[in-house]
Each structure stands twice: as C-alpha cells, then as structure tokens.
Amino acid sequence: MIKRIFVVDDSPDILALFTDLLTDEGYIVVTQAYPIGGVEEVRRAAPDLIILDHCVHNQEVSQVTIERIRRNADLEHIPIIICTGLADAATVLATTRKEKNVEILNKPFDIDDLLEMVMLLIMKVEAEQARDSGQAIDGSAAYSR
C-alpha cells in the first residue's frame, strides 16, 4: 500500500524538496505551509507519517502541534520527524522525543538518512499495528509502497 507523508514547513523550497525526494521514492506527499492551524488539517491529510519543521520563530508552535496530535486517539500513532536547523533542538525537544515515534532530523540532512528514517518509522508502526492486531509480518511485507 502506498504511504502518505504530510510535510509541514515555512519554506516553499523545502516543501518542494521533500515533495520531489519522497514522490521519487513512491510516497504520496501532502504539504502544508507552516503552521498547522489544528488537528483537522492532519486528519484531512490522512498521513502515515508527518515531517514537521521546527524553527527558531516557531519552536513553541511545533511542540504544541505535536501535543495536539498526541492527544487524539485517531492520530497519536502517526510517527513524526521533526526537521530542524537549530543546534540545540535535541535539548529543546528532549521531552517531545520521549513521545512514541518522534525522531529528529537535523538540517542540513543527508538524503539517504531522511529516506532511511522515513522507511524505518513506517515499518515500525506497521509492525506495531500488526502485533496489536495479532497478525504476523515477515520482513518482505513489512514495507510496501
């Protein structure tokens, strides 16, 4: 099944970059100019994964967005990649990272690192969902696009 990725960033160039990279890998990409107004935008995007920009003038907004997503039972399972150019982001986001399926990708990033992180998070969620439903997943079926 083709996976949907919701990318939220304040830069049209970054949104275009993520769209190009991820569609080339077979993902459906939905973009949103930063910030997200509410969880309804996430629901409309119906993502399997979220890539959320975390920049200096929107630090609080990204943390609040993650908290809102995690408070909704229908969205809490969606993995989130926080993409940031802030040197101290790991410290600032320490609490958020303790949340299930939240990772940090530092800018500038290596394209292979991005693609690997996306794939691994999607596979992790699929494995958790299969385990919770009592289904077995073999390695070849765990990741399909």
Secondary structure, DSSP 8 states (H G I E B T S, - for coil): ---EEEEEES-HHHHHHHHHHHHHTT-EEEEEESS---HHHHHHH--SEEEEEE-GGGHHHHHHHHHHHHTSTTTTTS-EEEEE--TTHHHHTHHHHTSTTEEEEESS--HHHHHHHHHHHHHHHHHHHHHHHT----TTTSS--
